[in-house]
Amino acid sequence: MANFFIDRPIFAWVLAILLCLTGTLAIFSLPVEQYPDLAPPNVRVTANYPGASAQTLENTVTQVIEQNMTGLG
């Protein structure tokens, strides 16, 4: 296949120019938004700790989970 383009350099140049022009025209037809609608990742965790207060649950479970999940988003 390389020999085909080596033997026909004008055809190779015309093809390359057409590809560049097509790419340039395609750029202008792409939809672009300044602020695209992206939903941030959501994680829902339910913890059950019988007999513990809300403060104990937050200190022993919630904060540990939040610290370990900081790299997921």
CNS distance restraints for C-alpha pairs under 8 A (distance, minus, plus):
assign (resid   1 and name CA) (resid   5 and name CA) 7.01 0.50 0.50
assign (resid   2 and name CA) (resid   6 and name CA) 6.15 0.50 0.50
assign (resid   3 and name CA) (resid   7 and name CA) 5.91 0.50 0.50
assign (resid   4 and name CA) (resid   8 and name CA) 6.30 0.50 0.50
assign (resid   5 and name CA) (resid   9 and name CA) 5.79 0.50 0.50
assign (resid   5 and name CA) (resid  11 and name CA) 7.19 0.50 0.50
assign (resid   5 and name CA) (resid  12 and name CA) 5.64 0.50 0.50
assign (resid   8 and name CA) (resid  12 and name CA) 6.44 0.50 0.50
assign (resid   9 and name CA) (resid  13 and name CA) 6.20 0.50 0.50
assign (resid  10 and name CA) (resid  14 and name CA) 6.16 0.50 0.50
assign (resid  11 and name CA) (resid  15 and name CA) 6.06 0.50 0.50
assign (resid  12 and name CA) (resid  16 and name CA) 6.11 0.50 0.50
assign (resid  13 and name CA) (resid  17 and name CA) 6.11 0.50 0.50
assign (resid  14 and name CA) (resid  18 and name CA) 6.11 0.50 0.50
assign (resid  15 and name CA) (resid  19 and name CA) 6.17 0.50 0.50
assign (resid  16 and name CA) (resid  20 and name CA) 6.25 0.50 0.50
assign (resid  17 and name CA) (resid  21 and name CA) 6.15 0.50 0.50
assign (resid  18 and name CA) (resid  22 and name CA) 6.02 0.50 0.50
assign (resid  19 and name CA) (resid  23 and name CA) 6.12 0.50 0.50
assign (resid  20 and name CA) (resid  24 and name CA) 6.14 0.50 0.50
assign (resid  21 and name CA) (resid  25 and name CA) 6.16 0.50 0.50
assign (resid  22 and name CA) (resid  26 and name CA) 6.07 0.50 0.50
assign (resid  23 and name CA) (resid  27 and name CA) 6.28 0.50 0.50
assign (resid  24 and name CA) (resid  28 and name CA) 6.96 0.50 0.50
assign (resid  25 and name CA) (resid  29 and name CA) 6.76 0.50 0.50
assign (resid  26 and name CA) (resid  30 and name CA) 6.45 0.50 0.50
assign (resid  40 and name CA) (resid  73 and name CA) 7.99 0.50 0.50
assign (resid  41 and name CA) (resid  73 and name CA) 6.33 0.50 0.50
assign (resid  47 and name CA) (resid  61 and name CA) 7.49 0.50 0.50
assign (resid  49 and name CA) (resid  57 and name CA) 6.80 0.50 0.50
assign (resid  52 and name CA) (resid  56 and name CA) 5.96 0.50 0.50
assign (resid  52 and name CA) (resid  57 and name CA) 6.29 0.50 0.50
assign (resid  53 and name CA) (resid  57 and name CA) 6.21 0.50 0.50
assign (resid  54 and name CA) (resid  58 and name CA) 6.14 0.50 0.50
assign (resid  55 and name CA) (resid  59 and name CA) 6.20 0.50 0.50
assign (resid  56 and name CA) (resid  60 and name CA) 6.00 0.50 0.50
assign (resid  57 and name CA) (resid  61 and name CA) 5.48 0.50 0.50
assign (resid  57 and name CA) (resid  62 and name CA) 6.59 0.50 0.50
assign (resid  58 and name CA) (resid  62 and name CA) 4.64 0.50 0.50
assign (resid  58 and name CA) (resid  63 and name CA) 6.02 0.50 0.50
assign (resid  59 and name CA) (resid  63 and name CA) 5.72 0.50 0.50
assign (resid  59 and name CA) (resid  64 and name CA) 7.59 0.50 0.50
assign (resid  60 and name CA) (resid  64 and name CA) 6.55 0.50 0.50
assign (resid  61 and name CA) (resid  65 and name CA) 6.22 0.50 0.50
assign (resid  62 and name CA) (resid  66 and name CA) 6.17 0.50 0.50
assign (resid  63 and name CA) (resid  67 and name CA) 6.12 0.50 0.50
assign (resid  64 and name CA) (resid  68 and name CA) 6.30 0.50 0.50
assign (resid  65 and name CA) (resid  69 and name CA) 6.15 0.50 0.50
assign (resid  66 and name CA) (resid  70 and name CA) 6.30 0.50 0.50
assign (resid  69 and name CA) (resid  73 and name CA) 7.79 0.50 0.50
